[in-house]
Amino acid sequence: MEEYLKEPELRDLHKVELEMARCFDSQDYQEGYRAFLEKRKPRFQGK
């Protein structure tokens, strides 16, 4: 994701949207969201 934002030639909106969707579908994102709602520290696993 960082790579797409840093390099002007890689700033293809479609690619950025796909990468964002991939992040939001991750288990770590879901854990972070649940942890926020439960007011606890997240336990990320790199997935």
Secondary structure in CASP SS format (residue, H / E / C, confidence):
PFRMAT SS
TARGET T0000
AUTHOR 0000-0000-0000
METHOD secondary structure of the structure
MODEL  1
M C 1.00
E H 1.00
E H 1.00
Y H 1.00
L H 1.00
K H 1.00
E C 1.00
P H 1.00
E H 1.00
L H 1.00
R C 1.00
D C 1.00
L H 1.00
H H 1.00
K H 1.00
V H 1.00
E H 1.00
L H 1.00
E H 1.00
M H 1.00
A H 1.00
R H 1.00
C H 1.00
F H 1.00
D C 1.00
S C 1.00
Q H 1.00
D H 1.00
Y H 1.00
Q H 1.00
E H 1.00
G H 1.00
Y H 1.00
R H 1.00
A H 1.00
F H 1.00
L H 1.00
E C 1.00
K C 1.00
R C 1.00
K C 1.00
P C 1.00
R C 1.00
F C 1.00
Q C 1.00
G C 1.00
K C 1.00
END
